[in-house]
Amino acid sequence: MQNEIVSSQALLDDKGNLLNPGWCRRNLYDYNIEKRCVSIMRLKEWDFYQVSNGEIMVQINFFNISLATCATFGFVDLKTGRKFDTMHIEFFTPNKNRLNKNGDFPNRILYSHGRTKIEFDTTQMGHHLTYEGQIKGKRLKAEFDCKRLPHHESITIAIPFDKPGHFFYTNKINCLATDGYVLLEDERFEFVKDNTYTVLDWGRGIWPYRNMWYWANGSTRIDGKLFGFELTWGFGNTSKATETALFYDGICHKISDVYLEHDPQIDNKWMENWHFISRDGRLDLTMTPFYDNYSNLMPLNAFGMKTHQLHGLWNGFVVLDSGDKLEINDMYAFCEKVYTKW
């Protein structure tokens, strides 16, 4: 039984465990991380924004995993495969650069170190993002304005791992129509809200050393209204909440757990169709990939992250809480499979 949280409450009890695992349409948990019972060196916090118009994708990430703080920027042309990126890192930051308590409500992140500057300004109206830095001696500046609807629901989940004091706490906000640009020296790339959408992956948690997950997300317009989905599974105890939801015209429609008919890793068929099904029958979607944003940042298979992030066109149907069925036709979205050791 999925447990919907409908009132503000503490995240952790006095022993550092989740007090009431569940999900909510706005982030109603009080992030009382001072109650943790595990070393701060295991604490991970991030605000990750992914912007895409289906042809170009931009990722801006600010995270503190206690061992290090990083501000990263990545640009990928999904049609040609062109990439450029930069990362600024500070080591051993358990007691500095801690992130905001709630990414769903007004807050501001400012970070400046060397030539890298980052600002995430969240208001009730939306999210304003800026990143400044350098890539191979070229000046980089990016700025995005990501709009919320007046009543913009999202999905938050707080779930435990099968280890005392370990938990995953995240809020995904998508369907953010976005205007903006990326400027690399004299090259300028424009993004307009008619076809550009942003998702915020806001995460906090204390995790085991080894993890694997699937994350699929996308936004578009159907009949003039914003539509999106959020599908994450693969780790944590999801008996009280799954991170699976549809969004239509600003309203969250909760669905059951989702699975893949066939894991593409089994026979290394990453670029073949991925078929997604929900156990309640309210989602049946097939992704036809056209680009694999692969990265392997796990040297010697000992520490880091390995990712296959597949971008493609999605077709099928979803069913809203009302019973209305939405046909999905060639919707751009992505799904990734990730392994981490950290």
Disulfide bonds with the S-S distance in Angstrom:
none
